[in-house]
Amino acid sequence: MWVKIILLLVAMFVLTFIFNKVITKVLKVDKKSSFSNSYVNDLHKKIGGILSITFLVIIIVFNMRQFESPELAKSPWYFLGVLMIYFVIDQLVRAFMEWKYAINRKDYIYTLSEMFLIIIIIFVFAQTNFLGLID
């Protein structure tokens, strides 16, 4: 089972990698690192910090709530909603800052495209329990 999950995750990363290569060529934008905190300006950095701290507090509250409510512990997907909300807000802020302040105004289209691809992949995985790999 673990081998299938690892292969599925590798396939997801390969799909995202190929998508990023194609979209950077089409839009003629600079290659971005998906896991880096590159900020457009100081305002973006401050907003990113506030979002991260807020997310951390929400995660702590959710974990404390899990101890009070055993139903939450039974569902592996309750946490996914919080992660998705944070991811979407973070990417929308990034896209807005790129649209408003970036040198290449097409950067925000790249950010939004990547966000939608990742949302679709996660939604498909969640709806199919990782394509039937998780009970």
C-alpha positions in Angstrom: 0.0 0.0 0.0 2.8 2.5 0.9 4.5 1.9 -2.4 1.2 2.8 -4.2 0.8 6.0 -2.2 4.5 7.0 -2.8 4.0 6.4 -6.5 0.8 8.4 -6.5 2.6 11.3 -4.7 5.5 11.1 -7.2 3.0 11.2 -10.1 1.4 14.3 -8.5 4.8 16.1 -8.2 5.7 15.1 -11.8 2.4 16.4 -13.1 2.9 19.7 -11.2 6.5 20.0 -12.4 5.5 19.5 -16.1 2.6 21.9 -15.7 4.9 24.5 -14.2 7.4 24.1 -17.0 4.7 24.5 -19.7 3.0 27.5 -18.0 6.4 29.4 -17.5 7.1 29.0 -21.2 3.6 30.0 -22.3 3.5 33.1 -20.0 7.2 33.9 -20.3 7.6 34.3 -16.6 10.6 33.4 -14.4 10.8 30.0 -13.0 9.5 29.9 -9.4 10.3 27.6 -6.6 7.0 26.2 -5.2 8.4 25.8 -1.7 10.2 29.1 -1.2 9.0 32.2 0.5 9.8 34.8 -2.2 8.0 38.0 -1.4 7.2 40.7 -3.9 7.8 43.5 -1.3 7.9 44.2 2.4 4.1 44.6 2.7 3.8 41.1 1.2 6.3 39.8 3.7 4.3 41.3 6.6 1.0 40.0 5.4 2.6 36.5 4.8 3.9 36.6 8.4 0.5 37.5 9.8 -1.1 34.7 7.8 1.4 32.2 9.0 0.9 33.2 12.7 -2.8 33.1 12.3 -2.7 29.7 10.7 -0.5 28.4 13.5 -3.0 29.6 16.1 -5.8 28.0 14.2 -3.9 24.7 14.0 -3.3 24.8 17.7 -7.0 25.5 18.4 -8.0 22.6 16.0 -5.7 20.2 17.8 -7.1 21.2 21.2 -10.6 20.9 19.8 -9.8 17.4 18.6 -9.2 16.3 22.2 -12.6 17.6 23.2 -14.4 16.1 20.3 -13.6 12.5 19.4 -15.6 12.7 16.2 -13.0 15.0 14.7 -10.2 12.5 15.5 -12.1 9.9 13.5 -12.1 11.9 10.3 -8.8 12.3 8.6 -10.1 15.1 6.3 -11.1 17.7 8.9 -7.6 19.1 8.9 -7.5 19.3 5.1 -10.1 22.0 5.1 -8.0 24.3 7.2 -4.9 23.6 5.1 -6.9 24.4 1.9 -8.2 27.6 3.3 -4.8 28.7 4.3 -3.3 27.7 1.0 -5.9 29.5 -1.0 -5.7 32.7 1.0 -1.9 32.7 0.8 -1.9 32.1 -2.9 -4.6 34.8 -3.5 -2.5 37.3 -1.5 0.6 36.3 -3.5 -1.3 36.7 -6.8 -2.7 40.1 -5.8 0.8 41.4 -4.8 2.2 40.1 -8.0 -0.5 41.7 -10.0 -0.1 45.0 -8.2 3.6 45.2 -7.6 5.6 42.7 -9.6 7.8 43.7 -12.6 6.3 41.0 -14.8 2.6 41.4 -14.5 2.0 37.9 -15.8 3.4 36.4 -12.6 0.0 36.4 -10.9 -1.5 34.3 -13.7 1.2 31.7 -13.1 0.4 31.7 -9.3 -3.3 31.4 -9.9 -2.9 28.6 -12.4 -0.6 26.6 -10.1 -3.1 27.2 -7.2 -6.0 25.8 -9.3 -4.0 22.8 -10.4 -3.1 21.9 -6.8 -6.7 22.4 -5.6 -7.9 20.1 -8.4 -5.4 17.4 -7.5 -6.1 17.6 -3.8 -9.9 17.6 -4.5 -9.6 14.5 -6.7 -7.5 12.7 -4.1 -9.8 13.7 -1.2 -13.0 12.6 -3.1 -11.5 9.3 -4.1 -9.6 8.6 -0.8 -6.3 8.8 -2.7 -7.8 6.8 -5.6 -9.0 4.1 -3.2 -5.7 3.6 -1.4 -7.1 4.9 2.0 -10.1 3.3 3.7 
